[in-house]
Amino acid sequence: MKRIFTIITVITALAVTSCVKSDYVKEVNNDFKTNYEAFWNFFNDNYIYFGDNYGYTKNVDWHKVYDEMMPQVEQATTEVELLEIMGKSIDYLKDGHVWIDTKFKHRGCYTFYIDDEGNRYPTNFISGLVSEKYLDYAFKTRNGFRYGTITKDGKTFFYVHHADFTKEFNGEDLEMFQPLIEKADGFIYDIRTNPGGSAQYSINMTGRFIKEKTMIGYQAVKTGKGYNDLSEPMPLYAIPVDIKNNWSDMKVAVLTNRDVYSTANMFASFMKELPNVTLIGGRTGGGGGQPSTHYLPNGWAVTMSGQRLSLDVNQNHIEPGVEPHINVTITEEDIQNKVDSILEKALEVLSE
């Protein structure tokens, strides 16, 4: 069964509810062909991954998609059918920052979960297992962070699961974390299942693992309607955050899986370049574009990656996801035996 995945956008101000506000459209036009053409043109003029920019493209022929879908649009008789035709169109993009909101349904793009052979990428996360089996003591903060310590072969490791970037560590969290961190031989930062949130939070969190201002990537912005109309890459920096609670001297393992998306994907890219950090697990889900929203003549809201994109420190795209330093997959046998092989590998690496 396909798991429904909720994307938390980089720009929360652009988030749209499932009830489209009619005041965004002055004159409502419900003609199916008119709306599909408006939908198609919005992507054609603004989507940032059609061109071959900095060595990456979605490799989607958007004009061919139009030729394939328009006959279906002309035969459609209900709004549900029209929505599904648009949905099949966006499925080609494999971009979780693309969706359509109508008065009756939200239609997202979940195909970034699917590999080239049509299989769902491994989940690589067993909910509740870390607390149940590995943590000496399991705690939960008011902000929802799950944390504790893990002891193995006479060494102690601090563990925290950061489920989304709509929250960051506050002073109260740090007061609880720090006594455990000070006695730890390593730091396990688990961002598996993190769909993103605030870009600034991900930059701030990176700042807790560095001693000085550090270039952590690049961004480029859309400058025109052409497929290759993008600005020159602009460097992005993180600065040290909270020197008192700075963890730049610790050995750190960041745990990842395909469900790591959007600003969590950015965070994985940032952390991958730090000398004290090892990424372990599965390739992240991507989400390197910043969402923008447009309203169709019928009032439906369409959101897509259309403002800026993120690159890593080598100016490579992070839209396809971030490869970990050490790739580990949780197998069916692991699940049956209740073994988190990604966490096990992190304990091994931090013990070296």
C-alpha positions in Angstrom: 0.0 0.0 0.0 1.4 3.4 -1.0 2.1 5.6 2.0 0.7 9.1 1.9 3.4 11.6 2.4 2.8 15.1 3.7 5.2 17.6 2.3 5.9 20.6 4.6 7.0 23.4 2.3 10.0 25.6 2.6 7.8 28.7 2.4 5.0 28.3 4.8 3.4 31.5 3.7 2.6 29.9 0.4 0.9 26.8 1.9 -2.6 26.3 0.6 -5.5 24.7 2.3 -7.7 22.2 0.7 -10.4 24.9 0.4 -9.4 27.2 -2.4 -10.2 30.9 -1.8 -12.3 32.2 -4.6 -11.1 35.8 -4.2 -7.8 34.8 -5.9 -9.7 34.4 -9.2 -11.7 37.5 -10.4 -13.7 35.7 -13.1 -14.2 32.0 -12.7 -13.9 29.9 -15.8 -14.7 26.2 -15.5 -13.9 25.2 -19.1 -11.7 22.1 -18.9 -9.5 22.9 -21.9 -8.9 26.5 -20.7 -7.9 25.3 -17.2 -5.6 22.5 -18.5 -3.8 25.0 -20.8 -3.4 27.4 -17.9 -2.0 24.6 -15.8 0.4 23.4 -18.5 1.6 27.0 -19.3 2.2 27.7 -15.6 4.6 24.8 -15.5 6.1 25.5 -18.9 7.0 29.0 -18.0 8.1 28.6 -14.4 9.1 25.0 -13.5 12.9 25.1 -12.7 13.8 21.5 -13.7 12.9 21.4 -17.3 16.1 22.9 -18.5 19.6 21.4 -18.4 20.8 23.7 -15.6 24.1 22.9 -13.8 24.1 19.3 -15.2 20.6 18.2 -14.2 17.2 18.0 -15.8 14.0 16.1 -15.1 14.3 14.9 -18.7 10.6 15.3 -19.2 9.2 16.4 -22.6 6.4 18.7 -21.3 5.1 19.3 -24.8 4.7 15.6 -25.3 2.8 15.5 -22.0 0.4 18.1 -23.4 -0.1 16.1 -26.6 -0.8 13.0 -24.6 -3.2 14.6 -22.1 -5.2 17.1 -24.2 -7.3 14.4 -25.9 -8.2 13.1 -22.5 -9.1 16.6 -21.3 -11.4 17.0 -24.3 -13.2 13.8 -23.4 -13.5 14.5 -19.7 -16.9 15.2 -18.3 -16.3 15.8 -14.6 -13.9 17.8 -12.4 -12.6 14.6 -10.8 -11.5 13.4 -14.3 -9.8 16.7 -15.0 -8.0 16.6 -11.7 -6.7 13.1 -12.4 -5.5 14.1 -15.8 -3.5 17.0 -14.2 -2.3 14.5 -11.6 -1.0 12.1 -14.2 0.8 15.0 -15.8 2.6 16.0 -12.6 3.5 12.4 -11.9 6.0 12.6 -14.7 8.0 15.2 -12.6 8.7 13.0 -9.6 8.7 16.1 -7.5 7.1 16.2 -4.0 7.0 20.0 -4.2 4.2 19.7 -6.8 0.5 19.4 -6.0 -3.0 20.6 -6.8 -5.6 21.8 -4.3 -9.3 21.8 -5.2 -12.5 22.4 -3.3 -12.9 18.6 -3.1 -9.5 17.0 -3.1 -5.7 17.4 -2.7 -3.7 15.7 -5.5 0.0 15.4 -4.8 3.0 14.0 -6.7 4.3 11.0 -4.8 6.3 9.4 -7.7 9.7 10.5 -6.2 9.1 7.5 -3.9 9.4 5.2 -7.0 12.6 4.0 -8.5 13.3 3.5 -12.2 12.1 -0.1 -12.0 8.7 1.0 -10.6 9.4 -0.1 -7.0 8.9 1.9 -3.9 12.3 2.9 -2.3 12.9 1.1 1.0 11.3 2.8 4.0 14.5 2.2 6.1 12.7 3.1 9.3 10.9 1.0 11.9 8.6 3.3 14.0 9.1 2.9 17.7 12.0 0.4 17.5 14.8 2.7 18.7 12.9 3.6 21.9 11.8 0.0 22.4 15.1 -1.7 21.9 18.1 0.6 21.8 17.7 3.5 24.1 18.8 3.1 27.8 16.1 5.7 28.6 13.6 7.2 26.2 12.5 10.8 26.6 10.3 13.2 24.7 10.4 17.0 24.8 7.5 19.3 24.7 8.5 20.0 21.1 8.2 16.4 20.2 11.9 15.4 20.0 12.6 11.9 21.0 16.0 11.4 22.6 18.1 9.4 25.0 21.4 7.5 25.2 22.5 4.2 23.8 25.3 2.2 25.4 27.4 -0.3 23.4 30.7 -1.9 24.2 31.4 0.4 27.1 30.7 3.6 25.1 27.7 5.9 25.4 26.1 7.7 22.5 23.5 10.5 22.5 20.5 9.9 20.2 17.8 12.3 19.0 15.1 11.9 16.4 14.2 15.2 14.6 10.9 14.4 12.9 10.4 17.7 11.0 12.0 21.1 10.6 8.9 23.1 11.8 10.7 22.9 15.1 14.2 23.5 16.3 15.9 22.9 19.6 15.0 25.6 22.2 16.6 26.5 25.4 14.6 24.0 27.4 15.5 21.2 25.0 19.2 22.0 25.3 19.0 22.0 29.1 17.8 18.4 28.9 20.1 17.3 26.1 23.4 18.8 27.2 24.1 16.7 30.3 23.7 13.6 28.2 25.7 15.0 25.3 28.6 16.0 27.5 29.1 12.4 28.7 28.6 10.9 25.2 31.2 9.4 22.9 29.2 10.4 19.8 26.0 12.0 18.5 23.4 10.2 16.5 21.1 12.7 14.7 18.2 10.7 13.2 16.3 12.7 10.5 14.6 9.7 9.0 11.0 10.5 8.0 11.6 14.3 8.2 9.7 16.0 5.4 11.1 19.4 5.9 9.8 22.7 7.2 11.8 25.9 7.8 15.0 26.4 5.7 16.3 28.7 8.3 15.9 26.1 11.0 18.0 23.6 8.9 20.7 26.3 8.5 20.6 27.0 12.2 20.9 23.4 13.1 23.9 23.1 10.9 25.4 26.0 12.8 25.5 23.8 15.9 28.0 21.5 14.3 30.6 24.1 13.0 33.2 26.3 14.7 33.3 29.1 12.1 31.3 30.6 9.2 31.1 27.9 6.6 29.9 27.8 3.0 27.3 25.0 2.9 25.9 25.2 -0.6 24.5 27.4 -3.4 21.2 28.7 -4.6 20.0 29.9 -8.0 16.8 31.7 -8.9 14.5 31.7 -11.9 15.1 34.8 -14.0 12.7 34.3 -17.0 10.3 31.9 -18.7 12.9 30.0 -20.6 13.9 26.6 -19.4 17.5 27.6 -18.8 16.7 31.1 -17.4 18.5 30.7 -14.0 20.8 33.0 -12.2 24.4 32.3 -11.4 24.8 30.2 -8.2 24.9 32.3 -5.1 26.8 30.9 -2.1 24.9 30.0 1.1 26.6 30.2 4.5 26.0 28.9 8.0 27.4 30.5 11.1 28.1 28.9 14.5 25.1 28.8 16.7 25.2 28.8 20.5 28.9 28.3 21.2 28.1 27.0 24.7 26.1 24.1 23.2 28.2 23.6 20.1 28.9 20.1 18.9 31.6 20.6 16.3 34.1 18.5 18.2 31.9 15.5 18.4 31.7 12.5 16.0 28.3 12.7 14.5 26.2 10.2 12.5 23.2 11.6 10.6 20.6 8.9 9.7 18.7 9.3 6.4 16.1 7.6 4.3 14.0 8.4 1.2 11.3 10.2 3.4 13.9 12.9 4.2 12.6 15.7 2.0 12.7 19.5 1.2 14.6 21.4 3.9 15.6 18.1 5.6 17.1 17.1 2.3 19.0 20.5 2.4 20.2 19.8 5.9 21.5 16.4 4.8 23.4 18.1 2.0 24.8 20.7 4.5 25.9 18.1 7.0 27.4 15.7 4.5 30.3 18.2 3.9 31.3 18.6 7.6 34.5 16.8 8.6 33.0 15.4 11.8 29.8 14.0 10.2 29.0 10.7 8.5 25.7 10.3 6.7 24.3 6.7 7.0 21.2 5.1 5.6 19.4 5.6 2.3 19.4 8.3 -0.3 17.1 11.2 0.7 14.0 12.1 -1.3 15.0 15.4 -2.8 13.0 18.5 -2.9 15.6 21.0 -3.9 13.2 23.5 -5.4 11.3 26.3 -3.6 7.5 26.0 -4.1 5.4 28.8 -5.7 1.6 28.8 -6.1 -0.7 29.8 -9.0 -4.5 29.8 -9.3 -6.2 28.4 -12.3 -9.2 30.1 -13.9 -11.5 27.6 -12.0 -10.0 28.6 -8.6 -7.8 25.5 -8.2 -4.4 26.2 -6.6 -1.4 24.6 -8.3 2.0 24.5 -6.5 5.3 23.6 -8.0 9.1 24.2 -7.8 9.2 27.5 -9.4 11.3 30.1 -7.6 14.7 28.9 -6.7 16.7 25.8 -6.4 19.4 24.5 -4.1 22.8 23.1 -5.0 25.5 21.4 -2.8 28.9 22.9 -2.2 30.1 21.4 -5.5 27.2 23.0 -7.3 25.5 19.6 -7.8 21.7 19.5 -7.6 20.1 18.0 -4.5 16.8 17.5 -6.2 17.6 13.8 -7.0 18.3 13.3 -3.2 21.5 13.2 -1.2 23.6 10.0 -1.3 24.8 9.0 2.2 28.5 8.3 2.9 27.5 4.8 3.9 24.4 3.2 2.2 22.5 0.8 4.4 19.1 -0.8 3.8 16.9 -2.3 6.4 15.8 -5.6 5.0 12.7 -7.7 5.6 14.8 -10.0 7.8 15.9 -7.0 9.8 12.2 -6.0 10.3 11.3 -9.5 11.4 14.2 -9.6 13.9 13.6 -6.0 15.0 17.0 -4.8 14.0 17.7 -1.2 12.9 20.7 -1.9 10.7 21.2 1.8 9.9 21.4 2.6 13.6 23.7 -0.4 14.1 26.0 0.9 11.4 26.1 4.3 13.1 27.1 2.8 16.4 29.8 0.9 14.7 31.2 4.0 12.9 31.1 6.1 16.0 32.8 3.4 18.0 35.9 3.4 15.7 
